[in-house]
Every structure is written in structure tokens, then in C-alpha cells.
Amino acid sequence: MKLGAFEIFPVTDGRFRLDGGAMFGVVPRVLWEKCCPADEKNRIQLALNCLLIRAHGKNILVDTGLGNKLDAKSQNMFAVDRTPPLYDSLKEHGLAAKDIHMIINTHLHFDHAGGNTVQDNGRGVVPAFPKAKYFVQKGEYEDAVKANERTRASYRQENFAPIAQGHRWEFLEGDTELLSGLSVMVTHGHTAHHQAVKIESEGKVALYLGDLIPTISHLPLPYIMGYDLYPLQTLETKRKVLDRAFQEKWLLMFEHDPRVQMGYVKKDIEGKYYLEEVRA
């Protein structure tokens, strides 16, 4: 779809499942399962909605999904279904990996940065997009490299170390404009240096939320993932972002919702947020 001078296209790396309790933190199952029914292993279905942006003569990809390096045990644990995989989704828009100029990672968890790299039988694990620069917050990268017992399962070195070896990272420090009308804004909470991607053009604004608000079911302020390292920061960041999105009519884009990719936030008569869906 067009957003001012930008073209934006939701692309996909398929679907997977995560534990429903972990996805909703302190919210009881009796509440969250009304919108997100769980399977026999207590897992709910999630999408891997990446974003393709075309502007200023560049093809820009926001997040890269799970990629194809997960072993059979992990694929089974997360019920991975990469249908279609990201490469095929890009192909529908006439693009190959070599045509991507910029990769923006909201953060470096394996379901957002897994497609950063691929296994090359001759060279080991290499950058998946041979001509692209990769953009992430410097603090996020440092936290990923120094992952601890709490975070190590989410940060997998093979997704970002080969990018450093090829000198392809562009490290950011705080809110940054990458191109005219395209910027990142730090959205603390899920990780210390998580960032959302903001597009502004001709009086219109769109925000790709990453894991700040992963699905529309996480619009209520207390619906915060157990995976969030700083849940009280998430709460305050959500409050600020949703208030501004409502007041300024931002288009919000959701990375993990299996049914809704984007829409405008509204308020009901009780002041609670809900989403008016927009179909690309």
C-alpha cells in the first residue's frame, strides 16, 4: 500500500507457536484464551510478519523472521511452518536477496533476526542479504553478544555474529533518522534497546511495533509478555505510543498477529483501546 511517498508491503516468514502463558505474562489463561486459543501443548499461533519498504530508490526490510537454520528439535518445539518462507514472499514482489539494500532489526531475538543469516555449505553461516547494511541499536547488539542465563535462549550468535565478521552492522544510539521520513524510535521494555520503525510522509505516519505490542490482543495496557525483560517500562512505553497513535492517527503494524497485520487504534466509550483493521 502507499503511505505518502513510501510503498509498504507486509511480507512473511510463515508462522510458529509460543507458550500462551509466556505471551501474556500475569494475565490469566481464562482471559487470554478467549482471543488466542492454545493447542494441547499450551502454545498459541503467531505470525512472522516482516515489512518491506520501498522508498528513495531503496528496498528496505524490517526484521527477517526465523530463517532456515533451526534444528529439527527447535522446529518441533515451536511448531514452525515457514509457508511461505521470507525469500518466497519477497519473490512475489519481484525481489531476490541481492536486491535488499537495508535490514532494520527491531531487536535480535531469534524470531526477529533468524533470517539475517543463512547456512552456506561452502562458507558456513553468512549474511543472507549480500548487499545489505544491517541496522540495530548498539546497546541491543552488546546485550545480545553478552547474553546471560535469562536471555541466552533468545539470542543466538549465528544470527548476528556473521554480520559483524563481514563488517555489515550499522550501530545506532537512540532515535535515529535513517532516510528522509524513515526513522527508528527506541521503545524500551521488551529489551532495554528494542526499537520500533517509523515512517512519515505527506502528513501520514505508520509505526512497525515489533515486540512492543506483538499482536492486537496485546493492546490492553496490562497485557504484557512474560518474555519482556522490563515489563514496567513496556507498560509506560505502550501508554505513550498508544496515546500518540490515537491522537495523531498513526497506522500501527503488528509483527506477530496471525490474523491482522495493520490498523488504526480507536477508543471505546470506556476509554479502552481497540483496532480498526486496514487490509493491505
C-alpha positions in Angstrom: 0.0 0.0 0.0 1.0 3.6 -0.4 1.9 5.8 2.6 2.7 9.2 1.1 5.9 8.7 -0.9 6.5 5.3 0.6 5.3 1.9 -0.5 4.9 -0.6 2.3 4.3 -4.3 1.8 3.8 -6.9 4.6 5.9 -9.9 3.9 6.1 -13.2 5.8 8.4 -15.9 7.0 5.5 -18.1 7.9 4.1 -19.0 11.4 5.2 -20.6 14.6 3.8 -21.1 18.2 4.9 -20.0 21.6 3.6 -20.8 25.1 0.4 -18.8 25.7 1.2 -18.1 29.3 4.6 -16.7 28.4 3.0 -14.5 25.7 0.6 -12.9 28.2 2.6 -12.8 31.4 0.4 -12.2 34.5 -2.9 -12.3 32.5 -4.8 -15.5 33.5 -5.4 -18.1 30.8 -9.2 -17.8 31.2 -8.9 -14.3 29.8 -6.3 -14.6 27.0 -7.5 -17.9 25.6 -10.8 -16.1 24.5 -8.8 -14.4 21.8 -5.8 -16.8 21.4 -6.8 -20.4 21.8 -4.0 -22.7 22.8 -3.1 -26.2 21.4 -2.6 -29.3 23.5 0.9 -28.0 24.5 -0.4 -24.6 25.6 1.0 -22.9 22.6 -0.7 -20.1 20.6 -0.3 -19.4 16.9 1.8 -16.4 15.9 2.8 -14.9 12.6 6.2 -13.8 11.4 5.1 -10.6 9.7 8.1 -8.7 8.4 7.9 -5.4 6.5 9.2 -4.4 3.0 9.6 -0.7 2.4 10.3 0.9 -0.9 11.5 4.5 -0.9 14.3 6.7 -2.1 15.3 4.1 -4.6 16.0 1.5 -1.9 14.4 -1.8 -0.8 14.3 -1.9 3.0 13.4 -5.0 5.1 12.3 -4.7 8.7 13.1 -7.9 10.7 13.8 -11.3 9.0 11.7 -13.9 10.8 13.1 -17.3 12.0 15.1 -18.2 8.9 16.1 -21.7 8.0 18.8 -22.6 10.5 16.7 -24.0 13.3 17.4 -27.7 14.1 14.6 -30.3 14.0 14.1 -30.2 17.8 13.5 -26.4 17.7 11.3 -26.6 14.7 9.1 -29.1 16.5 9.2 -27.2 19.8 7.9 -24.0 18.1 5.7 -25.8 15.5 7.4 -23.9 12.8 5.6 -23.6 9.5 7.5 -21.3 7.1 4.8 -21.2 4.4 5.9 -19.2 2.6 9.4 -18.5 3.7 10.7 -15.0 3.5 12.6 -15.4 0.3 9.5 -16.6 -1.5 7.4 -13.8 0.0 10.0 -11.3 -1.4 9.9 -13.0 -4.7 6.2 -12.2 -5.0 7.3 -8.5 -5.1 9.9 -9.2 -7.8 12.8 -9.2 -5.3 15.7 -11.5 -4.5 18.0 -11.3 -1.5 20.6 -9.4 -3.5 18.0 -6.6 -4.2 17.7 -5.6 -0.5 19.7 -2.6 0.5 18.9 -2.2 4.2 17.9 -4.6 7.0 16.5 -3.0 10.2 16.2 -5.3 13.2 13.8 -4.2 15.9 15.9 -6.4 18.2 18.0 -9.6 17.9 15.8 -12.3 19.3 15.8 -15.4 17.1 12.3 -14.9 15.7 13.2 -11.4 14.5 16.8 -11.9 13.3 16.9 -15.6 12.4 16.8 -14.7 8.7 19.7 -12.3 9.0 22.0 -15.1 8.0 21.9 -18.4 6.1 23.9 -21.6 6.1 26.2 -21.8 3.1 27.7 -25.2 2.7 30.9 -23.9 1.4 31.4 -20.9 3.7 29.4 -21.7 6.9 26.8 -19.2 8.1 26.9 -16.0 6.1 24.8 -12.8 5.7 21.5 -13.7 3.9 21.3 -10.4 2.1 24.7 -10.0 0.3 24.4 -6.2 -0.5 22.6 -5.0 2.6 23.7 -3.0 5.6 22.1 -4.1 8.9 20.8 -1.6 11.4 20.3 -2.2 15.1 20.7 -0.3 18.4 24.3 -0.6 19.6 23.0 -1.5 23.1 20.9 -4.3 21.8 23.8 -5.8 20.0 26.0 -5.6 23.1 23.3 -7.2 25.2 23.0 -10.0 22.6 26.7 -10.7 22.5 26.8 -10.8 26.3 23.6 -12.8 26.8 23.1 -14.2 30.3 21.2 -17.2 31.6 17.9 -15.3 31.3 18.4 -14.1 27.7 20.7 -16.7 26.1 17.8 -18.8 24.7 16.5 -15.8 22.7 19.9 -14.6 21.4 21.5 -17.0 19.0 25.0 -16.0 18.0 24.7 -17.4 14.4 22.1 -14.7 13.7 24.3 -11.7 14.3 28.0 -12.7 14.7 28.5 -13.3 10.9 27.2 -9.8 10.2 29.9 -8.4 12.5 32.5 -10.6 10.8 31.6 -9.1 7.5 31.6 -5.5 8.9 28.0 -5.1 7.8 26.4 -3.7 11.0 25.4 0.0 11.4 25.0 0.6 15.1 22.5 3.2 16.2 22.4 5.1 19.5 18.9 6.3 20.3 16.2 7.6 18.0 17.7 8.0 14.5 16.5 9.1 11.1 17.9 6.6 8.6 16.4 8.1 5.4 14.2 11.1 4.9 10.9 10.1 6.5 12.2 6.7 7.8 13.4 6.5 11.4 13.7 4.3 14.4 12.5 5.1 17.9 13.6 3.3 20.9 10.7 1.6 22.7 12.0 0.3 26.0 10.6 -2.7 27.7 10.8 -6.0 25.8 14.5 -5.5 25.8 16.5 -2.4 27.0 17.1 -1.2 23.5 14.2 -2.5 21.5 13.3 -0.2 18.6 10.2 0.4 16.5 10.3 1.7 12.9 8.5 4.9 12.0 7.5 6.0 8.5 6.4 9.6 8.0 5.3 11.1 4.6 2.8 13.7 3.4 1.2 14.0 6.8 0.8 10.3 7.3 2.6 8.1 9.9 3.0 4.4 10.2 4.7 2.5 13.1 6.0 -1.0 12.9 5.8 -2.1 16.6 8.0 -5.2 16.8 7.5 -6.8 20.2 6.3 -3.7 22.0 2.8 -4.8 21.1 3.2 -8.1 19.2 -0.5 -8.7 18.5 -3.7 -6.8 18.6 -4.6 -9.0 21.7 -1.8 -7.1 23.5 -3.4 -3.7 23.1 -4.8 -3.6 26.7 -2.1 -2.0 28.8 -1.6 -4.8 31.3 -1.3 -7.5 28.5 2.5 -7.7 28.6 4.6 -10.7 27.7 6.4 -12.7 30.3 9.3 -12.6 27.8 9.7 -8.8 28.4 12.8 -8.0 30.4 11.4 -4.7 31.8 7.6 -5.1 31.9 7.0 -1.8 33.8 8.9 0.0 31.1 6.8 -1.8 28.5 3.7 -0.6 30.3 4.8 3.1 30.1 6.1 2.9 26.6 2.8 1.3 25.4 0.8 4.0 27.1 2.8 6.8 25.4 2.8 5.1 22.0 -0.9 4.2 22.0 -1.9 7.7 23.2 0.1 9.3 20.5 -1.1 6.9 17.8 -4.7 7.6 18.7 -4.3 11.3 18.8 -2.2 11.6 15.6 -4.0 8.8 13.7 -0.9 6.5 13.2 -1.2 3.3 11.2 0.1 0.5 13.5 1.7 -2.6 12.1 1.8 -5.9 14.1 4.6 -8.4 13.7 3.1 -11.5 15.3 -0.6 -11.3 14.9 -1.8 -14.3 12.8 -4.9 -12.5 11.5 -4.4 -8.7 11.5 -1.4 -7.0 10.0 -2.2 -3.3 10.5 -4.8 -0.8 11.6 -5.7 2.4 13.4 -6.2 2.4 17.2 -9.5 3.6 18.5 -11.1 4.1 21.9 -14.4 2.7 23.0 -16.8 4.6 25.4 -14.9 3.2 28.4 -11.6 4.6 27.1 -10.2 1.2 26.2 -8.2 0.7 23.0 -9.3 -1.4 20.1 -8.1 -1.7 16.5 -9.9 -0.7 13.3 -8.2 -3.1 10.8 -6.8 -1.9 7.5 -6.1 -4.5 4.8 -3.0 -4.1 2.6 
